Amino acid sequence: MFMLNGILSGKSQESVLLFILVRERGYGREIAEFFDLSVSQVQKQLIKLEDAGILVSKRIGKTLCFEFSPRYAFIAPLKELLKAVLKAYPEQLRSKLVMNRSRPRKSTKPTEYSRKRQTG
């Protein structure tokens, strides 16, 4: 789903911005896996957005994480636009995006991997 066609350069750019809006930060592989995009495509958009001053990056260990730049002049209107776009997305995707697991699992809890790629 690509809502900001004509405003942004592509679906991957919209996906990156929405992910960072909801989760406050993200890195290339994480965003690519969530939206089922190629990592190189997402990384290219992250770099473009950083060059434009919309995002800033910082290293956390070996991972380069991106978040919105507080110095970007139009950050508030951009976030409002993205919030409006997010409301138009299906509820299932919105709830999945909001759910952010940051704690490790209990060692006795079974892990389930459901990384089935959707086709079609």
TORPA-4810 file (N, C-alpha, C, O; in nm, 3 decimals):
<nodes>
NODE_1_0.086_-0.117_0.000_0.000_0.000_0.000_0.090_0.124_0.000_0.179_0.136_0.084_M
NODE_2_0.067_0.214_-0.094_0.149_0.335_-0.108_0.056_0.454_-0.114_-0.006_0.479_-0.218_F
NODE_3_0.045_0.527_-0.004_-0.050_0.638_0.007_0.005_0.772_-0.043_-0.068_0.853_-0.100_M
NODE_4_0.134_0.795_-0.022_0.192_0.925_-0.054_0.259_0.928_-0.192_0.364_0.989_-0.210_L
NODE_5_0.197_0.861_-0.288_0.247_0.860_-0.424_0.246_1.003_-0.478_0.144_1.072_-0.471_N
NODE_6_0.357_1.046_-0.531_0.369_1.182_-0.582_0.436_1.276_-0.483_0.493_1.377_-0.523_G
NODE_7_0.430_1.244_-0.355_0.495_1.326_-0.253_0.630_1.266_-0.217_0.730_1.336_-0.208_I
NODE_8_0.630_1.135_-0.196_0.755_1.064_-0.165_0.803_0.992_-0.289_0.727_0.974_-0.385_L
NODE_9_0.928_0.950_-0.287_0.986_0.888_-0.407_0.944_0.743_-0.427_0.962_0.690_-0.537_S
NODE_10_0.890_0.678_-0.326_0.848_0.540_-0.345_0.791_0.478_-0.219_0.792_0.537_-0.111_G
NODE_11_0.741_0.357_-0.238_0.680_0.283_-0.128_0.780_0.257_-0.016_0.746_0.263_0.102_K
NODE_12_0.904_0.228_-0.053_1.004_0.198_0.050_1.031_0.320_0.137_1.056_0.306_0.257_S
NODE_13_1.028_0.439_0.079_1.050_0.560_0.157_0.934_0.582_0.255_0.957_0.618_0.371_Q
NODE_14_0.812_0.560_0.210_0.696_0.571_0.298_0.704_0.468_0.410_0.674_0.499_0.526_E
NODE_15_0.744_0.347_0.377_0.755_0.241_0.477_0.858_0.275_0.583_0.834_0.254_0.702_S
NODE_16_0.972_0.328_0.541_1.077_0.367_0.635_1.026_0.474_0.730_1.045_0.463_0.851_V
NODE_17_0.963_0.576_0.676_0.914_0.686_0.760_0.805_0.641_0.857_0.803_0.684_0.972_L
NODE_18_0.714_0.555_0.811_0.609_0.505_0.899_0.666_0.419_1.011_0.624_0.430_1.127_L
NODE_19_0.761_0.335_0.978_0.824_0.249_1.078_0.890_0.333_1.186_0.873_0.307_1.305_F
NODE_20_0.965_0.433_1.145_1.036_0.518_1.241_0.938_0.606_1.318_0.962_0.637_1.435_I
NODE_21_0.830_0.647_1.256_0.728_0.724_1.327_0.672_0.643_1.443_0.661_0.693_1.555_L
NODE_22_0.635_0.520_1.417_0.568_0.437_1.518_0.667_0.385_1.622_0.639_0.390_1.742_V
NODE_23_0.782_0.336_1.578_0.877_0.274_1.672_0.988_0.367_1.719_1.071_0.328_1.801_R
NODE_24_0.989_0.490_1.669_1.082_0.596_1.707_1.224_0.577_1.656_1.299_0.674_1.648_E
NODE_25_1.263_0.455_1.619_1.393_0.431_1.557_1.389_0.297_1.487_1.303_0.213_1.514_R
NODE_26_1.483_0.278_1.397_1.490_0.151_1.326_1.617_0.141_1.245_1.687_0.240_1.224_G
NODE_27_1.646_0.020_1.202_1.763_-0.003_1.119_1.720_-0.078_0.994_1.611_-0.136_0.989_Y
NODE_28_1.806_-0.078_0.894_1.772_-0.127_0.762_1.711_-0.266_0.756_1.603_-0.283_0.700_G
NODE_29_1.779_-0.364_0.812_1.732_-0.502_0.803_1.597_-0.519_0.874_1.509_-0.590_0.825_R
NODE_30_1.582_-0.456_0.989_1.457_-0.465_1.066_1.339_-0.412_0.985_1.233_-0.475_0.979_E
NODE_31_1.357_-0.297_0.923_1.251_-0.234_0.844_1.222_-0.318_0.719_1.106_-0.339_0.683_I
NODE_32_1.327_-0.365_0.654_1.311_-0.445_0.532_1.235_-0.574_0.561_1.147_-0.612_0.485_A
NODE_33_1.268_-0.641_0.669_1.199_-0.765_0.704_1.053_-0.740_0.742_0.966_-0.820_0.708_E
NODE_34_1.027_-0.631_0.810_0.890_-0.601_0.850_0.801_-0.580_0.728_0.690_-0.633_0.723_F
NODE_35_0.848_-0.502_0.631_0.766_-0.469_0.514_0.793_-0.561_0.395_0.738_-0.539_0.287_F
NODE_36_0.876_-0.662_0.412_0.911_-0.756_0.306_0.969_-0.683_0.184_0.926_-0.703_0.070_D
NODE_37_1.068_-0.598_0.211_1.139_-0.524_0.108_1.284_-0.570_0.106_1.329_-0.637_0.199_L
NODE_38_1.358_-0.534_0.003_1.500_-0.569_0.001_1.576_-0.476_0.095_1.543_-0.358_0.107_S
NODE_39_1.677_-0.530_0.159_1.756_-0.451_0.254_1.825_-0.336_0.184_1.829_-0.224_0.237_V
NODE_40_1.880_-0.360_0.066_1.951_-0.254_-0.006_1.856_-0.138_-0.043_1.896_-0.022_-0.038_S
NODE_41_1.734_-0.172_-0.078_1.634_-0.069_-0.111_1.605_0.018_0.011_1.599_0.141_0.000_Q
NODE_42_1.588_-0.044_0.126_1.559_0.030_0.249_1.680_0.113_0.291_1.665_0.229_0.329_V
NODE_43_1.799_0.055_0.285_1.919_0.128_0.323_1.941_0.249_0.233_1.984_0.354_0.280_Q
NODE_44_1.910_0.234_0.105_1.922_0.346_0.012_1.829_0.461_0.054_1.868_0.578_0.050_K
NODE_45_1.707_0.427_0.094_1.611_0.529_0.137_1.653_0.593_0.270_1.637_0.713_0.289_Q
NODE_46_1.708_0.512_0.360_1.756_0.567_0.488_1.866_0.670_0.464_1.868_0.775_0.527_L
NODE_47_1.957_0.639_0.375_2.066_0.731_0.343_2.013_0.858_0.277_2.057_0.968_0.309_I
NODE_48_1.917_0.843_0.184_1.857_0.960_0.118_1.791_1.051_0.221_1.807_1.173_0.218_K
NODE_49_1.715_0.990_0.312_1.645_1.069_0.414_1.742_1.133_0.512_1.715_1.242_0.563_L
NODE_50_1.854_1.067_0.539_1.955_1.127_0.625_2.024_1.243_0.553_2.048_1.347_0.614_E
NODE_51_2.055_1.225_0.427_2.117_1.333_0.348_2.026_1.455_0.339_2.073_1.568_0.332_D
NODE_52_1.895_1.431_0.337_1.798_1.541_0.331_1.778_1.608_0.466_1.713_1.713_0.475_A
NODE_53_1.833_1.549_0.572_1.820_1.608_0.706_1.696_1.564_0.781_1.671_1.613_0.891_G
NODE_54_1.619_1.473_0.725_1.496_1.427_0.790_1.527_1.326_0.900_1.463_1.325_1.004_I
NODE_55_1.627_1.241_0.875_1.668_1.140_0.973_1.811_1.166_1.018_1.889_1.230_0.947_L
NODE_56_1.843_1.116_1.135_1.981_1.113_1.183_2.013_0.969_1.220_1.924_0.892_1.255_V
NODE_57_2.140_0.934_1.213_2.180_0.797_1.247_2.276_0.799_1.364_2.347_0.897_1.388_S
NODE_58_2.276_0.688_1.436_2.376_0.669_1.541_2.402_0.520_1.555_2.313_0.437_1.533_K
NODE_59_2.522_0.488_1.592_2.561_0.348_1.609_2.521_0.300_1.747_2.546_0.365_1.848_R
NODE_60_2.459_0.185_1.747_2.430_0.113_1.871_2.497_-0.022_1.853_2.442_-0.111_1.788_I
NODE_61_2.615_-0.038_1.910_2.696_-0.155_1.884_2.744_-0.150_1.740_2.805_-0.052_1.698_G
NODE_62_2.716_-0.255_1.665_2.752_-0.260_1.523_2.640_-0.212_1.433_2.657_-0.200_1.312_K
NODE_63_2.524_-0.185_1.492_2.405_-0.151_1.414_2.390_0.000_1.398_2.404_0.075_1.495_T
NODE_64_2.362_0.043_1.277_2.338_0.184_1.249_2.187_0.208_1.256_2.112_0.165_1.168_L
NODE_65_2.144_0.277_1.362_2.002_0.304_1.383_1.968_0.445_1.337_2.049_0.537_1.347_C
NODE_66_1.846_0.460_1.286_1.799_0.589_1.236_1.677_0.634_1.315_1.596_0.552_1.360_F
NODE_67_1.666_0.765_1.332_1.548_0.825_1.397_1.526_0.963_1.336_1.612_1.014_1.263_E
NODE_68_1.412_1.022_1.365_1.383_1.155_1.310_1.479_1.258_1.368_1.514_1.253_1.486_F
NODE_69_1.521_1.350_1.285_1.609_1.458_1.329_1.525_1.565_1.397_1.432_1.619_1.336_S
NODE_70_1.555_1.598_1.521_1.479_1.704_1.588_1.508_1.842_1.527_1.434_1.937_1.553_P
NODE_71_1.613_1.853_1.448_1.649_1.981_1.386_1.581_2.004_1.252_1.589_2.113_1.197_R
NODE_72_1.515_1.904_1.199_1.448_1.920_1.070_1.333_2.019_1.087_1.249_2.003_1.175_Y
NODE_73_1.330_2.121_1.003_1.235_2.232_1.018_1.089_2.189_1.009_1.004_2.248_1.076_A
NODE_74_1.058_2.090_0.928_0.919_2.050_0.906_0.885_1.916_0.971_0.801_1.842_0.920_F
NODE_75_0.951_1.884_1.081_0.931_1.754_1.144_0.788_1.738_1.197_0.729_1.631_1.181_I
NODE_76_0.733_1.841_1.258_0.596_1.832_1.312_0.493_1.810_1.202_0.411_1.719_1.214_A
NODE_77_0.493_1.890_1.093_0.396_1.864_0.986_0.416_1.729_0.919_0.320_1.663_0.880_P
NODE_78_0.541_1.687_0.904_0.569_1.557_0.844_0.512_1.444_0.929_0.451_1.351_0.877_L
NODE_79_0.530_1.453_1.060_0.476_1.351_1.149_0.324_1.348_1.145_0.263_1.241_1.149_K
NODE_80_0.261_1.465_1.137_0.114_1.471_1.128_0.065_1.406_0.999_-0.035_1.333_0.999_E
NODE_81_0.134_1.433_0.889_0.099_1.372_0.761_0.113_1.220_0.769_0.025_1.147_0.723_L
NODE_82_0.222_1.174_0.827_0.244_1.030_0.840_0.141_0.964_0.932_0.100_0.851_0.908_L
NODE_83_0.099_1.035_1.036_-0.005_0.981_1.126_-0.137_0.965_1.050_-0.209_0.868_1.071_K
NODE_84_-0.168_1.060_0.963_-0.289_1.050_0.882_-0.280_0.933_0.785_-0.378_0.862_0.763_A
NODE_85_-0.164_0.913_0.726_-0.143_0.801_0.634_-0.156_0.670_0.710_-0.216_0.575_0.659_V
NODE_86_-0.100_0.663_0.829_-0.104_0.542_0.909_-0.248_0.499_0.939_-0.277_0.380_0.944_L
NODE_87_-0.337_0.595_0.959_-0.478_0.565_0.986_-0.544_0.497_0.866_-0.641_0.423_0.882_K
NODE_88_-0.493_0.522_0.747_-0.551_0.463_0.626_-0.502_0.320_0.602_-0.560_0.249_0.519_A
NODE_89_-0.399_0.278_0.671_-0.347_0.142_0.657_-0.440_0.044_0.726_-0.513_0.083_0.818_Y
NODE_90_-0.440_-0.082_0.685_-0.525_-0.182_0.750_-0.490_-0.198_0.899_-0.374_-0.187_0.939_P
NODE_91_-0.592_-0.225_0.978_-0.576_-0.238_1.124_-0.473_-0.345_1.159_-0.394_-0.327_1.252_E
NODE_92_-0.473_-0.454_1.086_-0.381_-0.564_1.115_-0.235_-0.517_1.103_-0.152_-0.550_1.187_Q
NODE_93_-0.205_-0.442_0.999_-0.070_-0.392_0.979_-0.033_-0.289_1.087_0.078_-0.290_1.138_L
NODE_94_-0.127_-0.202_1.120_-0.102_-0.102_1.224_-0.072_-0.166_1.358_0.022_-0.125_1.427_R
NODE_95_-0.150_-0.265_1.397_-0.128_-0.330_1.527_0.003_-0.408_1.527_0.071_-0.413_1.629_S
NODE_96_0.038_-0.468_1.415_0.165_-0.540_1.405_0.283_-0.443_1.414_0.385_-0.474_1.474_K
NODE_97_0.267_-0.326_1.355_0.371_-0.225_1.357_0.391_-0.169_1.498_0.504_-0.142_1.539_L
NODE_98_0.284_-0.153_1.571_0.292_-0.098_1.706_0.355_-0.198_1.803_0.424_-0.158_1.897_V
NODE_99_0.332_-0.327_1.780_0.387_-0.428_1.870_0.537_-0.438_1.847_0.582_-0.484_1.742_M
NODE_100_0.613_-0.395_1.945_0.758_-0.394_1.934_0.816_-0.475_2.049_0.814_-0.430_2.164_N
NODE_101_0.867_-0.590_2.020_0.923_-0.677_2.121_1.068_-0.638_2.145_1.152_-0.654_2.055_R
NODE_102_1.099_-0.589_2.263_1.236_-0.546_2.289_1.304_-0.626_2.400_1.425_-0.613_2.418_S
NODE_103_1.230_-0.706_2.473_1.290_-0.787_2.578_1.316_-0.928_2.526_1.243_-0.976_2.439_R
NODE_104_1.419_-0.993_2.576_1.443_-1.131_2.532_1.335_-1.224_2.586_1.274_-1.197_2.689_P
NODE_105_1.315_-1.333_2.516_1.218_-1.434_2.560_1.271_-1.508_2.681_1.392_-1.518_2.701_R
NODE_106_1.179_-1.561_2.759_1.215_-1.649_2.869_1.275_-1.776_2.809_1.224_-1.825_2.708_K
NODE_107_1.380_-1.828_2.867_1.452_-1.940_2.806_1.366_-2.065_2.790_1.393_-2.147_2.702_S
NODE_108_1.264_-2.081_2.872_1.178_-2.200_2.862_1.061_-2.181_2.766_0.989_-2.276_2.736_T
NODE_109_1.040_-2.059_2.719_0.928_-2.032_2.629_0.964_-2.074_2.487_1.069_-2.036_2.436_K
NODE_110_0.877_-2.153_2.422_0.910_-2.197_2.286_0.905_-2.082_2.188_0.822_-1.991_2.200_P
NODE_111_0.993_-2.086_2.092_0.994_-1.983_1.988_0.922_-2.035_1.865_0.935_-2.152_1.828_T
NODE_112_0.848_-1.949_1.804_0.777_-1.984_1.681_0.818_-1.885_1.574_0.810_-1.764_1.593_E
NODE_113_0.861_-1.937_1.464_0.899_-1.852_1.353_0.794_-1.861_1.245_0.769_-1.968_1.191_Y
NODE_114_0.733_-1.750_1.215_0.632_-1.748_1.108_0.672_-1.645_1.005_0.600_-1.548_0.982_S
NODE_115_0.785_-1.666_0.943_0.838_-1.571_0.844_0.800_-1.616_0.704_0.886_-1.626_0.616_R
NODE_116_0.675_-1.641_0.684_0.628_-1.682_0.552_0.610_-1.558_0.467_0.543_-1.463_0.507_K
NODE_117_0.669_-1.559_0.353_0.655_-1.446_0.262_0.525_-1.457_0.188_0.486_-1.564_0.142_R
NODE_118_0.456_-1.344_0.176_0.330_-1.341_0.104_0.359_-1.321_-0.043_0.443_-1.239_-0.081_Q
NODE_119_0.291_-1.395_-0.124_0.307_-1.379_-0.268_0.175_-1.332_-0.328_0.067_-1.363_-0.278_T
NODE_120_0.187_-1.258_-0.433_0.067_-1.217_-0.503_0.046_-1.077_-0.501_-0.052_-1.028_-0.556_G
</nodes>
